[in-house]
Amino acid sequence: MSQLEDAITPHERAAAAGAARKADRPLRIAIFGFGTVGSSVARILVESKPDGLELTHVFNRGVARKRVDWAPCGVMWSEDADAVLNSGADVVVELVGGLDPAGAWVRRALENGKSVVTANKKLIAFHGVELERLAAARGGHLKYGAAVAGGIPVIPGLEQGLAGDRIERIEGILNGTCNFILSRMEAGAEYAEVLAEAQKRGYAEADPTEDVGGFDARAKLAILMRLALRVQVDPEEIIPKAITAVTAVDFSYARDLGSTIRQVARANRREGRLAATVGPMLVDRRSPLAWSQGTENMVIASGRYGGDVVFSGHGAGGHPTAVAVVSDLLALAHGSRRVEIPSSPARVGGEFEVPHFIRFLVKDRPGIVAAITGALAAEQINIRAILQKPGYPADGLPFVVTVEPCKSSALKRALEPVRAMDCMLAEPLDLQMLE
Ligand SMILES: NC(=O)c1ccc[n+]([C@@H]2O[C@H](COP(=O)([O-])OP(=O)(O)OC[C@H]3O[C@@H](n4cnc5c(N)ncnc54)[C@H](OP(=O)(O)O)[C@@H]3O)[C@@H](O)[C@H]2O)c1
């Protein structure tokens, strides 16, 4: 890299990257973060030599332990972020993750006129709009096709293939860890043992809160809402529900109802009101969402004109995610511009009008069902079915009430006095039913 190249302005650099494309010079790629995804991206760049891309820099802390013998000898390995940000690399591929310091590096790269490709959902969910504006102002591009559903091209699908529709609803399984846990529980295992297995296999972190608490999925949902529903929402306004309260008993009752349980992220716009939520939900076995097993992800986009479109595949893992990153790089190298999808800031609520499955765990005594039906009736909520399987002890009796579509807020009010009943051994588990 010449000193002259390192001294050019952001606009000159962006122009140089454009010229590189025109003159058939490969785009020079700097990978930030040589972990699971970063090393897979390098592997693809080195092994399959995609047209127009050249790996030139790898940045990581303690980089000496990261060096691999299969990378070309011209690659510069560095633990100095500034040196790489000021180098002649055209594109920074940010695969460190988290808001900081990754966000600061992405900003600096864009300010320097470089383009950025990232798989960082948190950064894009919280700062995507601002970073896209910065990229546009400095002549670069920001692409994040791997930030939602890893290797499944949901983001390019929404940006390109479905840009002509008006998407009104989006539902998806966006977290592979939760899907692994719940699809194993469907086969009879209990939560704690499957979580331990997921941690052993590297699917779940030592602290799994981000995944099982729904925080990871809500960041991804916020990104999808911007592209699909064209609204910029604060991810923290989406209230997630953890999957931790789901038990084997719930799967058994779900089975009797022709359903299973999955962590679903859903958002829709009805009568001008925007609603979004993430949590365990009852999914009809005939729904494509019920077919996803293990760490698979799935997204269903429902358009006003085109109807339902289903995306499914591997939502995580080094190689599948790296494919999405390299595809973004190829789009940059070949000068393909994304369709500008306008979006505007919006507030999001959690009010859905859907049927619910509510599981109670009680110490049995007369009058419990009457009290529950009375509380539901007081909020004009109609009961669909009451299910009680035989074989459970009276001092730990699980039973289920399903209700006709009702507002989430009305159900919450109805359950307040029920929760306080002295016979309740656990918080009632309230799951939305997807039909
Ligand atoms: N893995 C997946 O399946 C997947 C799927 C979709 C999206 N993503 C996203 O892809 C990104 C990367 O994920 P990953 O799974 O590849 O993570 P990872 O394996 O933990 O890799 C992160 C890399 O960044 C390095 N790093 C972390 N903090 C650093 C710092 N302060 N300074 C310098 N280097 C630092 C780490 O170095 P050390 O080795 O020293 O820790 C590691 O090599 C994340 O945004 C993630 O959300 C991942």
The ligand as a Gaussian input file, in Angstrom:
#p B3LYP/6-31G(d) Opt

LIG

0 1
 N      -21.783000     -16.829000      14.489000
 C      -22.933000     -16.759000      13.823000
 O      -23.543000     -17.786000      13.520000
 C      -23.487000     -15.438000      13.418000
 C      -24.662000     -15.382000      12.646000
 C      -25.180000     -14.147000      12.240000
 C      -24.526000     -12.989000      12.628000
 N      -23.407000     -13.060000      13.402000
 C      -22.768000     -11.814000      13.794000
 O      -21.458000     -11.806000      13.245000
 C      -20.590000     -11.058000      14.102000
 C      -19.390000     -11.941000      14.471000
 O      -19.866000     -13.093000      15.142000
 P      -18.913000     -14.355000      15.421000
 O      -19.814000     -15.465000      15.799000
 O      -17.942000     -14.535000      14.328000
 O      -18.154000     -13.843000      16.735000
 P      -16.783000     -14.398000      17.315000
 O      -16.517000     -15.781000      16.884000
 O      -16.801000     -14.085000      18.774000
 O      -15.701000     -13.467000      16.603000
 C      -15.468000     -12.137000      16.963000
 C      -14.015000     -11.837000      16.673000
 O      -13.788000     -10.459000      16.980000
 C      -12.681000     -10.373000      17.840000
 N      -12.869000      -9.263000      18.775000
 C      -13.850000      -9.141000      19.708000
 N      -13.711000      -7.993000      20.369000
 C      -12.608000      -7.394000      19.873000
 C      -11.940000      -6.177000      20.161000
 N      -12.381000      -5.347000      21.103000
 N      -10.845000      -5.883000      19.465000
 C      -10.398000      -6.703000      18.494000
 N      -10.974000      -7.882000      18.157000
 C      -12.075000      -8.211000      18.843000
 C      -12.640000     -11.685000      18.604000
 O      -11.344000     -11.924000      19.086000
 P      -11.072000     -12.928000      20.309000
 O      -10.845000     -14.249000      19.684000
 O       -9.894000     -12.360000      20.969000
 O      -12.286000     -12.905000      21.195000
 C      -13.049000     -12.659000      17.524000
 O      -11.976000     -13.087000      16.745000
 C      -21.455000     -10.634000      15.291000
 O      -21.977000      -9.341000      15.050000
 C      -22.585000     -11.648000      15.284000
 O      -23.769000     -11.161000      15.889000
 C      -22.874000     -14.251000      13.796000

